[in-house]
């Protein structure tokens, strides 16, 4: 296990929601689990006028996100953690001299013995990334004369390929690629990482993980909520940018990638980049229209309660065609996956909150025993990423009685069964990795650009071609009905329930 060196974490945008809701609780859990180094300090930096004591109260002592956890602990234990947190008011603008900030950092470094090791976490809008990087550089805070420097940035990494390249170039002017950590909390989930282990550590799967044995691959990401208070942001983004380009293509890359030479971070990231570059780009509009579909939820009644449609949400254009649902069919141009279709869908206001991967294996070429249901013929490996995290294998068994009728049986594993295992929250894992300099679960610049290269033509077609429709679907249903037509051979989508073994085509529509 890697050693976590003494260091300081400087959070820009520290007065924002992400810091209180995710970052500080994750750091508290690392503190409680004794994963933090002996000398460790957090410096919150923002434009809000407050001091260190007020900051500690806001994000620790009186935080609604830590209330239940700290209530179980001794006051001295909690206070000792809170005392590791400090705050620096930047004033009215992020684009100002950081000379005062540099003095504060140097002072805390000397007082607490953090050995000059600094992580800068930019919990700010992406438009400020280059500005902050420049000002850190101008204040001499990017120099690695004493200790190392690392920069963590949140998604979105650009709005399209052009802006992603510009963002990468801007950061690379002040930090080298090895110092930049692009955080995607999906990659911090244990079950996402388990994709790699399931594939490469099991001889019952790895020999079958190719076009000879796999019929198609299906990925579903569904949320029960609508856009809530993010209407203004979401209307400029949409499901393809918000979920598919980042989270879901990361999952695709882990499924598609070739075995890395070793578990070294760069070896794994090299193979992920190759995987994304091997996705067949849909260049002509006819192909895009045939293989993609976008939808938008409309108002409905769920459980006797009226639910708003997307166009009625706060901050959304009443005539918006922005997609809250996206479904795509695409192929991978390499030997392993030639002619194997991939189906990926993501949507809001759907019946179940779930993310899962379904590997559909081909049926035997010579079927001795007939199944009554074409959908139940295929063996399935289902990897549930959230919730009810686990792995499910569906295979054929004989139905008791006369004859040889085949029915599907389940063999399942749940992470919750591992009583001895302490499963880290995604931000805990990713923050600890950054503290230890492990980049395995962070996106590299060429990885981000390869993902945008695949998505860009689809976005351009959807935005500019008037023949591209946005299909309505009632909130609480599994998206537009015609999305089922993307999947050939009468398979259709697997519509999962709350539990891993649940499977139904239900809608919660009254």
C-alpha positions as CSV (number, residue, x, y, z in Angstrom):
1,X,0.0,0.0,0.0
2,X,1.3,3.5,-0.9
3,X,2.3,5.9,1.8
4,X,0.4,9.2,2.1
5,X,3.0,11.9,2.6
6,X,2.4,15.1,4.7
7,X,0.5,17.6,2.7
8,X,-1.9,20.5,2.4
9,X,-5.2,20.5,0.5
10,X,-6.3,23.9,-0.8
11,X,-9.9,24.0,-2.0
12,X,-10.9,26.8,-4.3
13,X,-14.7,27.4,-4.1
14,X,-14.7,26.2,-0.5
15,X,-17.9,28.1,0.4
16,X,-19.8,26.2,-2.3
17,X,-22.2,23.2,-1.9
18,X,-19.7,20.5,-3.1
19,X,-17.2,21.2,-0.3
20,X,-19.8,20.9,2.5
21,X,-21.7,18.0,0.8
22,X,-19.0,15.8,-0.5
23,X,-15.4,16.9,0.0
24,X,-15.3,17.6,3.8
25,X,-17.3,14.5,4.7
26,X,-14.9,12.4,2.5
27,X,-11.9,13.9,4.3
28,X,-13.6,13.3,7.7
29,X,-14.0,9.6,6.8
30,X,-10.4,9.4,5.7
31,X,-9.5,11.0,9.1
32,X,-11.6,8.6,11.0
33,X,-10.2,5.6,9.0
34,X,-6.7,6.8,9.8
35,X,-5.8,7.3,6.2
36,X,-4.6,10.9,6.5
37,X,-0.9,11.6,7.0
38,X,0.3,12.8,10.4
39,X,0.7,16.4,9.2
40,X,-2.3,17.4,7.1
41,X,-4.1,20.7,6.7
42,X,-7.1,21.9,4.6
43,X,-7.2,25.5,3.5
44,X,-10.6,26.6,2.1
45,X,-10.3,29.5,-0.4
46,X,-13.2,31.4,-1.7
47,X,-14.8,34.9,-2.2
48,X,-17.1,34.6,0.9
49,X,-16.2,36.9,3.8
50,X,-15.6,34.5,6.7
51,X,-12.8,33.3,9.0
52,X,-11.5,29.9,9.9
53,X,-13.8,29.4,12.9
54,X,-16.9,30.2,10.8
55,X,-15.7,27.8,8.1
56,X,-15.2,25.0,10.6
57,X,-18.7,25.5,11.9
58,X,-20.2,25.6,8.5
59,X,-18.6,22.4,7.0
60,X,-17.9,20.4,10.2
61,X,-19.4,21.3,13.6
62,X,-22.8,22.5,12.3
63,X,-22.9,20.7,8.9
64,X,-26.1,18.9,8.0
65,X,-23.9,16.5,6.0
66,X,-21.8,15.4,9.0
67,X,-24.4,15.8,11.7
68,X,-25.2,12.1,12.2
69,X,-21.5,11.0,12.0
70,X,-20.1,13.4,14.4
71,X,-22.9,12.9,16.9
72,X,-21.5,9.4,17.5
73,X,-18.0,10.6,18.3
74,X,-16.2,12.3,21.2
75,X,-16.2,16.1,21.0
76,X,-12.4,16.2,21.3
77,X,-12.1,13.8,18.3
78,X,-14.3,16.0,16.1
79,X,-12.7,19.2,17.3
80,X,-9.2,17.8,16.5
81,X,-10.4,17.2,12.9
82,X,-12.1,20.7,12.7
83,X,-8.8,22.3,13.8
84,X,-7.1,21.0,10.7
85,X,-9.3,23.3,8.6
86,X,-8.5,26.9,7.8
87,X,-10.0,29.6,5.5
88,X,-8.7,32.4,3.3
89,X,-10.9,35.0,1.9
90,X,-9.8,35.9,-1.7
91,X,-11.9,39.0,-1.9
92,X,-14.3,39.8,-4.7
93,X,-12.5,38.1,-7.6
94,X,-10.6,34.9,-8.4
95,X,-8.6,36.9,-11.0
96,X,-6.5,38.8,-8.6
97,X,-3.0,38.6,-7.1
98,X,-2.5,35.4,-5.0
99,X,0.5,37.0,-3.1
100,X,-1.5,37.1,0.2
101,X,-2.7,33.5,-0.4
102,X,0.9,32.3,-1.0
103,X,2.0,33.8,2.3
104,X,-0.9,32.1,4.1
105,X,0.0,28.7,2.5
106,X,3.7,29.1,3.4
107,X,2.8,30.1,6.9
108,X,0.5,27.0,7.4
109,X,3.1,24.8,5.7
110,X,5.8,25.8,8.3
111,X,3.5,25.7,11.3
112,X,2.1,22.2,10.5
113,X,5.0,20.6,8.8
114,X,3.3,19.7,5.5
115,X,6.7,19.5,3.7
116,X,5.7,21.8,0.8
117,X,3.3,19.2,-0.7
118,X,0.3,21.0,-2.1
119,X,-2.9,19.8,-3.8
120,X,-5.1,22.5,-5.4
121,X,-8.7,21.4,-5.7
122,X,-10.8,23.6,-8.1
123,X,-14.4,23.2,-7.0
124,X,-15.3,26.1,-9.2
125,X,-16.9,26.6,-12.7
126,X,-14.5,25.4,-15.5
127,X,-14.4,29.0,-16.8
128,X,-12.1,29.8,-13.8
129,X,-9.7,26.9,-14.2
130,X,-7.2,28.6,-16.3
131,X,-7.5,31.9,-14.4
132,X,-6.7,30.2,-11.1
133,X,-3.9,28.1,-12.6
134,X,-2.3,31.3,-14.0
135,X,-2.6,33.2,-10.7
136,X,-1.1,30.2,-8.8
137,X,1.8,30.2,-11.3
138,X,2.3,34.0,-11.0
139,X,2.5,33.7,-7.2
140,X,5.1,31.0,-7.5
141,X,2.8,28.3,-6.1
142,X,3.3,25.9,-9.0
143,X,7.1,25.5,-8.5
144,X,8.2,22.1,-7.2
145,X,11.4,23.3,-5.7
146,X,10.2,22.1,-2.3
147,X,7.6,19.3,-2.4
148,X,5.2,18.4,-5.2
149,X,2.1,20.2,-6.7
150,X,-1.1,18.6,-7.9
151,X,-4.2,20.1,-9.5
152,X,-7.6,18.5,-9.2
153,X,-10.4,19.7,-11.5
154,X,-14.1,18.8,-11.6
155,X,-16.1,18.0,-14.7
156,X,-17.3,19.1,-17.2
157,X,-14.0,19.0,-19.1
158,X,-15.2,21.3,-21.9
159,X,-18.4,21.7,-23.8
160,X,-17.2,20.0,-27.0
161,X,-13.8,18.8,-28.5
162,X,-12.6,22.3,-29.3
163,X,-13.3,23.7,-25.8
164,X,-11.8,20.6,-24.2
165,X,-8.6,21.0,-26.2
166,X,-8.5,24.7,-25.2
167,X,-9.0,23.9,-21.5
168,X,-6.3,21.2,-21.6
169,X,-3.9,23.6,-23.4
170,X,-4.6,26.3,-20.8
171,X,-3.9,24.0,-17.9
172,X,-0.8,22.6,-19.5
173,X,0.7,26.1,-19.8
174,X,1.0,26.2,-16.0
175,X,1.0,22.5,-15.0
176,X,2.3,19.4,-16.7
177,X,-0.1,16.6,-17.5
178,X,1.3,14.4,-14.7
179,X,0.2,17.1,-12.2
180,X,-3.4,17.4,-13.5
181,X,-6.1,15.1,-12.0
182,X,-9.5,15.3,-13.7
183,X,-11.9,13.9,-11.3
184,X,-14.9,11.8,-12.3
185,X,-16.7,10.5,-9.2
186,X,-18.1,7.5,-11.2
187,X,-14.6,6.0,-11.4
188,X,-14.4,6.2,-7.6
189,X,-17.2,3.6,-7.2
190,X,-16.0,0.2,-6.2
191,X,-18.3,-1.5,-8.7
192,X,-16.9,0.5,-11.6
193,X,-13.4,-0.6,-10.6
194,X,-14.7,-4.2,-10.2
195,X,-15.3,-4.2,-14.0
196,X,-11.5,-4.5,-14.4
197,X,-11.2,-7.2,-11.8
198,X,-14.2,-9.2,-13.1
199,X,-12.6,-9.2,-16.5
200,X,-9.0,-9.7,-15.9
201,X,-8.9,-11.9,-12.8
202,X,-11.4,-14.6,-13.8
203,X,-10.7,-17.2,-16.4
204,X,-14.4,-18.0,-16.7
205,X,-15.0,-14.5,-18.2
206,X,-11.8,-13.2,-19.9
207,X,-11.7,-16.0,-22.7
208,X,-15.3,-15.2,-23.5
209,X,-14.9,-11.4,-23.5
210,X,-15.0,-11.0,-27.3
211,X,-17.1,-11.1,-30.5
212,X,-17.2,-14.9,-30.6
213,X,-19.2,-15.2,-27.5
214,X,-20.9,-11.8,-26.8
215,X,-24.0,-10.9,-28.7
216,X,-24.3,-7.3,-27.5
217,X,-23.5,-5.1,-24.5
218,X,-26.1,-2.9,-22.8
219,X,-25.5,-0.1,-20.3
220,X,-28.3,1.7,-18.5
221,X,-28.0,4.8,-16.3
222,X,-31.3,6.0,-14.9
223,X,-32.3,8.6,-12.3
224,X,-35.7,9.0,-10.8
225,X,-35.4,12.7,-10.3
226,X,-35.7,15.4,-12.9
227,X,-33.3,18.3,-13.3
228,X,-34.6,19.8,-10.0
229,X,-32.8,23.2,-9.5
230,X,-30.2,22.6,-12.2
231,X,-32.5,23.6,-15.0
232,X,-30.4,26.6,-16.1
233,X,-27.2,24.5,-16.4
234,X,-28.9,21.4,-17.8
235,X,-30.7,23.2,-20.6
236,X,-27.3,24.2,-22.0
237,X,-25.9,20.7,-21.5
238,X,-28.3,17.9,-21.9
239,X,-28.0,14.2,-21.2
240,X,-25.4,13.4,-23.8
241,X,-22.9,16.0,-22.4
242,X,-23.8,15.6,-18.8
243,X,-23.7,11.8,-18.5
244,X,-22.7,10.0,-21.6
245,X,-19.6,11.9,-22.7
246,X,-18.0,11.5,-19.2
247,X,-19.4,8.9,-16.9
248,X,-20.8,6.4,-19.4
249,X,-17.9,6.5,-21.9
250,X,-15.6,5.9,-18.9
251,X,-17.5,2.7,-18.2
252,X,-17.5,1.8,-21.9
253,X,-13.7,2.1,-22.0
254,X,-13.3,-0.3,-19.1
255,X,-15.4,-2.9,-20.9
256,X,-13.8,-2.4,-24.3
257,X,-10.1,-2.0,-23.3
258,X,-7.4,-4.7,-23.9
259,X,-5.6,-6.2,-20.9
260,X,-2.9,-3.8,-19.7
261,X,0.6,-4.9,-19.3
262,X,0.4,-4.4,-15.6
263,X,-1.8,-2.6,-13.0
264,X,0.4,0.5,-13.3
265,X,-1.8,3.7,-13.7
266,X,-0.3,4.7,-17.0
267,X,-0.6,1.2,-18.5
268,X,-4.3,1.2,-17.6
269,X,-4.9,4.7,-18.9
270,X,-3.1,3.9,-22.2
271,X,-5.5,1.0,-22.8
272,X,-8.5,3.2,-22.0
273,X,-7.4,5.8,-24.5
274,X,-7.0,3.1,-27.2
275,X,-10.4,1.8,-26.4
276,X,-12.0,5.2,-26.8
277,X,-10.1,5.8,-30.0
278,X,-11.5,2.5,-31.4
279,X,-15.1,3.6,-31.1
280,X,-16.6,3.9,-34.6
281,X,-17.3,7.6,-35.0
282,X,-20.7,8.2,-36.7
283,X,-19.8,10.9,-39.3
284,X,-22.8,11.1,-41.6
285,X,-26.2,12.4,-40.4
286,X,-28.1,9.4,-41.8
287,X,-26.1,7.0,-39.6
288,X,-26.5,9.3,-36.5
289,X,-30.3,9.6,-37.0
290,X,-30.6,5.8,-37.4
291,X,-28.5,4.9,-34.4
292,X,-29.3,7.6,-31.8
293,X,-32.4,8.8,-30.1
294,X,-33.2,11.7,-27.8
295,X,-36.1,12.2,-25.5
296,X,-37.5,14.7,-22.9
297,X,-39.8,13.9,-20.0
298,X,-43.2,15.5,-19.9
299,X,-45.5,16.0,-16.9
300,X,-47.3,13.0,-15.4
301,X,-48.9,11.8,-12.2
302,X,-46.8,9.4,-10.1
303,X,-48.4,7.8,-7.0
304,X,-51.2,10.4,-7.1
305,X,-48.8,13.3,-7.2
306,X,-48.4,15.6,-10.2
307,X,-44.8,15.8,-11.6
308,X,-43.6,18.7,-13.7
309,X,-42.5,18.2,-17.3
310,X,-38.9,19.3,-18.2
311,X,-40.2,22.5,-19.9
312,X,-42.0,23.5,-16.8
313,X,-38.8,23.3,-14.6
314,X,-37.2,26.5,-13.3
315,X,-34.5,27.9,-15.6
316,X,-35.6,25.9,-18.7
317,X,-36.7,27.4,-22.0
318,X,-40.4,26.7,-22.4
319,X,-39.7,25.6,-26.0
320,X,-36.5,23.7,-25.2
321,X,-35.6,20.5,-27.2
322,X,-32.7,19.7,-24.8
323,X,-32.6,15.9,-24.2
324,X,-33.2,14.5,-20.7
325,X,-32.9,11.0,-22.3
326,X,-30.4,9.7,-24.8
327,X,-30.0,6.2,-26.3
328,X,-27.2,5.2,-28.7
329,X,-26.2,2.2,-30.7
330,X,-22.6,2.1,-31.8
331,X,-19.7,-0.3,-32.7
332,X,-16.1,-0.7,-31.8
333,X,-13.6,-1.1,-34.7
334,X,-11.1,-3.7,-33.4
335,X,-10.7,-7.4,-33.5
336,X,-12.2,-8.1,-30.1
337,X,-15.5,-6.3,-30.7
338,X,-16.0,-6.4,-34.4
339,X,-19.8,-6.3,-35.3
340,X,-20.8,-6.4,-31.6
341,X,-23.4,-3.7,-31.0
342,X,-23.2,-1.5,-27.8
343,X,-26.4,0.0,-26.6
344,X,-26.2,2.8,-24.0
345,X,-29.0,4.9,-22.5
346,X,-29.2,7.5,-19.9
347,X,-32.2,9.4,-18.6
348,X,-33.9,11.5,-15.9
349,X,-37.4,11.1,-14.4
350,X,-37.3,7.3,-14.8
351,X,-38.8,4.5,-12.7
352,X,-35.6,3.4,-10.9
353,X,-32.4,5.0,-9.9
354,X,-29.8,2.6,-11.3
355,X,-26.6,2.2,-13.3
356,X,-25.7,-1.2,-14.6
357,X,-23.8,-3.1,-17.4
358,X,-25.4,-6.1,-19.0
359,X,-23.2,-8.5,-21.1
360,X,-25.5,-10.6,-23.3
361,X,-23.7,-13.8,-24.4
362,X,-24.6,-15.6,-27.6
363,X,-26.9,-18.6,-27.5
364,X,-25.3,-22.0,-28.4
365,X,-25.1,-22.4,-32.2
366,X,-26.8,-25.8,-31.9
367,X,-29.7,-25.7,-29.4
368,X,-30.6,-29.1,-28.1
369,X,-33.1,-27.8,-25.5
370,X,-35.5,-25.1,-26.5
371,X,-36.4,-22.1,-24.3
372,X,-39.9,-20.8,-24.4
373,X,-38.9,-17.1,-24.3
374,X,-36.4,-15.7,-26.8
375,X,-35.3,-13.1,-24.4
376,X,-34.5,-15.7,-21.8
377,X,-32.3,-17.7,-24.1
378,X,-29.2,-15.7,-23.6
379,X,-26.9,-15.9,-20.6
380,X,-26.4,-12.5,-19.0
381,X,-23.7,-11.1,-16.8
382,X,-25.1,-8.1,-15.0
383,X,-22.7,-5.7,-13.1
384,X,-24.7,-3.4,-10.9
385,X,-22.8,-0.2,-10.2
386,X,-25.6,1.4,-8.1
387,X,-27.6,0.8,-6.0
388,X,-27.8,-2.7,-4.5
389,X,-24.2,-3.1,-5.8
390,X,-23.3,-6.5,-7.0
391,X,-22.9,-9.0,-9.8
392,X,-25.6,-11.3,-11.2
393,X,-25.2,-14.2,-13.6
394,X,-28.2,-15.5,-15.5
395,X,-28.0,-19.0,-16.9
396,X,-30.4,-21.8,-18.1
397,X,-31.7,-24.6,-15.9
398,X,-34.2,-27.4,-16.5
399,X,-37.8,-26.7,-15.3
400,X,-38.9,-29.5,-13.1
401,X,-41.3,-32.0,-14.7
402,X,-41.6,-33.8,-18.0
403,X,-39.6,-32.7,-21.0
404,X,-36.6,-30.4,-21.2
405,X,-38.0,-26.9,-20.8
406,X,-35.4,-24.3,-20.0
407,X,-35.8,-21.4,-17.5
408,X,-33.3,-18.8,-16.3
409,X,-31.8,-19.1,-12.9
410,X,-29.8,-16.4,-11.0
411,X,-26.4,-16.6,-9.3
412,X,-25.7,-13.4,-7.5
413,X,-23.1,-11.6,-5.3
414,X,-23.7,-8.4,-3.3
415,X,-21.0,-6.1,-2.0
416,X,-23.1,-5.7,1.2
417,X,-22.3,-9.4,2.0
418,X,-18.7,-8.4,2.5
419,X,-19.1,-7.5,6.2
420,X,-15.4,-7.2,6.8
421,X,-14.9,-4.8,3.9
422,X,-15.0,-1.0,4.4
423,X,-16.3,0.3,1.0
424,X,-15.0,3.8,0.5
425,X,-17.3,6.6,-0.9
426,X,-16.2,7.6,-4.4
427,X,-14.8,11.0,-3.3
428,X,-12.9,9.3,-0.4
429,X,-11.2,6.9,-2.8
430,X,-10.4,9.6,-5.4
431,X,-9.1,12.1,-2.8
432,X,-6.9,9.5,-1.2
433,X,-5.5,8.4,-4.7
434,X,-4.6,12.0,-5.4
435,X,-2.9,12.4,-2.0
436,X,-0.9,9.3,-2.9
437,X,-0.2,10.4,-6.5
438,X,-2.2,7.5,-8.0
439,X,-3.7,8.6,-11.3
440,X,-5.4,5.3,-12.3
441,X,-8.9,6.5,-11.7
442,X,-8.4,10.0,-13.2
443,X,-9.0,11.0,-16.8
444,X,-6.0,11.9,-18.9
445,X,-6.1,14.8,-21.4
446,X,-6.0,12.5,-24.5
447,X,-8.8,10.3,-22.9
448,X,-11.1,13.3,-22.5
449,X,-10.4,14.5,-26.1
450,X,-11.0,11.0,-27.5
451,X,-14.4,10.9,-25.8
452,X,-15.4,14.3,-27.2
453,X,-14.2,13.2,-30.7
454,X,-16.8,10.4,-30.6
455,X,-19.6,12.6,-29.2
456,X,-19.1,15.8,-31.2
457,X,-20.6,14.7,-34.5
458,X,-23.8,13.5,-32.7
459,X,-24.2,16.8,-30.8
460,X,-23.7,18.8,-34.1
461,X,-26.3,16.7,-35.9
462,X,-28.8,16.9,-33.0
463,X,-28.4,20.7,-32.8
464,X,-28.3,21.5,-36.5
465,X,-30.5,19.0,-38.3
466,X,-34.2,19.9,-38.2
467,X,-35.2,16.3,-38.9
468,X,-33.8,15.1,-35.5
469,X,-36.8,14.7,-33.2
470,X,-36.9,15.0,-29.4
471,X,-39.5,12.4,-28.3
472,X,-41.6,13.0,-25.2
473,X,-41.9,10.4,-22.5
474,X,-44.0,10.6,-19.4
475,X,-42.0,11.1,-16.2
476,X,-41.8,7.8,-14.3
477,X,-41.5,5.7,-17.5
478,X,-38.5,4.0,-19.3
479,X,-38.0,6.7,-21.9
480,X,-39.6,7.0,-25.4
481,X,-41.1,3.7,-26.5
482,X,-39.3,3.8,-29.8
483,X,-35.9,3.5,-28.0
484,X,-36.7,-0.3,-27.9
485,X,-36.4,-0.3,-31.6
486,X,-32.7,0.4,-31.4
487,X,-32.1,-3.1,-30.1
488,X,-32.6,-5.8,-32.8
489,X,-33.5,-9.5,-32.4
490,X,-36.4,-8.9,-30.1
491,X,-34.2,-8.5,-27.1
492,X,-35.2,-5.0,-25.9
493,X,-33.7,-3.2,-22.9
494,X,-33.4,-4.8,-19.5
495,X,-35.6,-2.6,-17.3
496,X,-34.1,-3.2,-13.8
497,X,-35.8,-2.7,-10.5
498,X,-34.4,-1.3,-7.2
499,X,-32.9,-4.7,-6.5
500,X,-30.2,-6.4,-8.6
501,X,-32.4,-9.4,-9.3
502,X,-35.5,-7.3,-10.2
503,X,-36.4,-7.1,-13.9
504,X,-39.6,-5.7,-15.3
505,X,-41.0,-3.4,-17.9
506,X,-43.1,-1.4,-15.5
507,X,-43.9,2.3,-15.5
508,X,-44.9,4.3,-12.4
509,X,-47.7,6.2,-14.2
510,X,-51.1,6.9,-12.8
